[in-house]
Structure formats: C-alpha cells, structure tokens
Amino acid sequence: MAKNFTLEYWLDDDWYVGMLKEVPGVFSQGETLEELEENIRDAYRLTIEDMPVVSHVASQSKEIEVSI
C-alpha cells in the first residue's frame, strides 16, 4: 500500500535535510534531493516497523485547545 506525505526540505551546507510533515520524528538527509527522498522513505519504513500494533476498537478522539 502506498501513502503520500509532504517532504519538507532545506539545504544545510551542501546537504539536503528533510522531514515528513505528517509524521513527527521522521527526518533524514542526503547529498542530493533524490538521495534524501530514498533515505526519508527508508526512515519512514523503519519507523513504522518499530511501532507497536495498537487496537483501535476502543479508540476515541477529541479536539482540544492548546495555548501558545
């Protein structure tokens, strides 16, 4: 199954550094934009491999306000 995410990236010295906006904590880098894209895909795959399986049967959600 394929999913689409937003890759936000920037140049840091001569490296492309990026993160997936929709998945907090998934960051990577590469010498080229193409290498960054490969590396961020790998980082995402490794992240979801390590995630515990959670049953959503009793799951609920609620919007809350957070002051900044």
Rosetta constraint file for C-alpha pairs under 8 A:
AtomPair CA 5 CA 20 HARMONIC 6.35 0.50
AtomPair CA 5 CA 21 HARMONIC 7.19 0.50
AtomPair CA 5 CA 22 HARMONIC 6.43 0.50
AtomPair CA 6 CA 20 HARMONIC 5.62 0.50
AtomPair CA 6 CA 21 HARMONIC 5.62 0.50
AtomPair CA 6 CA 22 HARMONIC 6.85 0.50
AtomPair CA 7 CA 18 HARMONIC 6.46 0.50
AtomPair CA 7 CA 19 HARMONIC 5.73 0.50
AtomPair CA 7 CA 20 HARMONIC 4.83 0.50
AtomPair CA 7 CA 21 HARMONIC 6.44 0.50
AtomPair CA 8 CA 18 HARMONIC 5.41 0.50
AtomPair CA 8 CA 19 HARMONIC 5.46 0.50
AtomPair CA 8 CA 20 HARMONIC 6.28 0.50
AtomPair CA 8 CA 21 HARMONIC 6.50 0.50
AtomPair CA 9 CA 16 HARMONIC 6.61 0.50
AtomPair CA 9 CA 17 HARMONIC 5.44 0.50
AtomPair CA 9 CA 18 HARMONIC 3.94 0.50
AtomPair CA 9 CA 19 HARMONIC 6.48 0.50
AtomPair CA 10 CA 16 HARMONIC 5.75 0.50
AtomPair CA 10 CA 17 HARMONIC 5.50 0.50
AtomPair CA 10 CA 18 HARMONIC 6.36 0.50
AtomPair CA 11 CA 15 HARMONIC 5.57 0.50
AtomPair CA 11 CA 16 HARMONIC 4.72 0.50
AtomPair CA 11 CA 17 HARMONIC 6.14 0.50
AtomPair CA 12 CA 16 HARMONIC 6.33 0.50
AtomPair CA 12 CA 17 HARMONIC 6.63 0.50
AtomPair CA 14 CA 31 HARMONIC 6.90 0.50
AtomPair CA 15 CA 29 HARMONIC 6.58 0.50
AtomPair CA 15 CA 30 HARMONIC 5.79 0.50
AtomPair CA 15 CA 31 HARMONIC 4.96 0.50
AtomPair CA 15 CA 32 HARMONIC 7.08 0.50
AtomPair CA 16 CA 29 HARMONIC 5.41 0.50
AtomPair CA 16 CA 30 HARMONIC 5.27 0.50
AtomPair CA 16 CA 31 HARMONIC 6.02 0.50
AtomPair CA 16 CA 32 HARMONIC 6.22 0.50
AtomPair CA 16 CA 33 HARMONIC 6.11 0.50
AtomPair CA 16 CA 36 HARMONIC 6.37 0.50
AtomPair CA 17 CA 27 HARMONIC 7.46 0.50
AtomPair CA 17 CA 28 HARMONIC 5.90 0.50
AtomPair CA 17 CA 29 HARMONIC 4.24 0.50
AtomPair CA 17 CA 30 HARMONIC 6.64 0.50
AtomPair CA 17 CA 36 HARMONIC 6.97 0.50
AtomPair CA 18 CA 27 HARMONIC 5.61 0.50
AtomPair CA 18 CA 28 HARMONIC 5.62 0.50
AtomPair CA 18 CA 29 HARMONIC 6.13 0.50
AtomPair CA 18 CA 36 HARMONIC 7.19 0.50
AtomPair CA 18 CA 40 HARMONIC 7.54 0.50
AtomPair CA 19 CA 24 HARMONIC 7.98 0.50
AtomPair CA 19 CA 25 HARMONIC 7.61 0.50
AtomPair CA 19 CA 26 HARMONIC 5.57 0.50
AtomPair CA 19 CA 27 HARMONIC 4.27 0.50
AtomPair CA 19 CA 28 HARMONIC 6.50 0.50
AtomPair CA 19 CA 40 HARMONIC 7.26 0.50
AtomPair CA 20 CA 24 HARMONIC 6.97 0.50
AtomPair CA 20 CA 26 HARMONIC 5.86 0.50
AtomPair CA 20 CA 27 HARMONIC 6.82 0.50
AtomPair CA 20 CA 40 HARMONIC 7.75 0.50
AtomPair CA 26 CA 40 HARMONIC 7.16 0.50
AtomPair CA 26 CA 43 HARMONIC 6.24 0.50
AtomPair CA 26 CA 44 HARMONIC 6.12 0.50
AtomPair CA 26 CA 47 HARMONIC 7.43 0.50
AtomPair CA 27 CA 40 HARMONIC 6.47 0.50
AtomPair CA 27 CA 43 HARMONIC 7.10 0.50
AtomPair CA 28 CA 36 HARMONIC 6.54 0.50
AtomPair CA 28 CA 39 HARMONIC 6.07 0.50
AtomPair CA 28 CA 40 HARMONIC 5.32 0.50
AtomPair CA 28 CA 43 HARMONIC 6.93 0.50
AtomPair CA 29 CA 35 HARMONIC 7.63 0.50
AtomPair CA 29 CA 36 HARMONIC 5.02 0.50
AtomPair CA 29 CA 39 HARMONIC 6.77 0.50
AtomPair CA 29 CA 40 HARMONIC 7.45 0.50
AtomPair CA 30 CA 34 HARMONIC 7.71 0.50
AtomPair CA 30 CA 35 HARMONIC 4.91 0.50
AtomPair CA 30 CA 36 HARMONIC 4.22 0.50
AtomPair CA 30 CA 37 HARMONIC 7.96 0.50
AtomPair CA 30 CA 39 HARMONIC 7.05 0.50
AtomPair CA 31 CA 35 HARMONIC 6.37 0.50
AtomPair CA 31 CA 36 HARMONIC 7.15 0.50
AtomPair CA 32 CA 36 HARMONIC 6.26 0.50
AtomPair CA 33 CA 37 HARMONIC 6.22 0.50
AtomPair CA 34 CA 38 HARMONIC 6.39 0.50
AtomPair CA 35 CA 39 HARMONIC 6.08 0.50
AtomPair CA 36 CA 40 HARMONIC 5.94 0.50
AtomPair CA 37 CA 41 HARMONIC 6.25 0.50
AtomPair CA 38 CA 42 HARMONIC 6.38 0.50
AtomPair CA 39 CA 43 HARMONIC 6.11 0.50
AtomPair CA 40 CA 44 HARMONIC 6.12 0.50
AtomPair CA 41 CA 45 HARMONIC 6.24 0.50
AtomPair CA 42 CA 46 HARMONIC 6.16 0.50
AtomPair CA 43 CA 47 HARMONIC 6.14 0.50
AtomPair CA 44 CA 48 HARMONIC 6.31 0.50
AtomPair CA 45 CA 49 HARMONIC 6.17 0.50
AtomPair CA 46 CA 50 HARMONIC 6.43 0.50
AtomPair CA 47 CA 51 HARMONIC 6.48 0.50
AtomPair CA 55 CA 59 HARMONIC 7.66 0.50
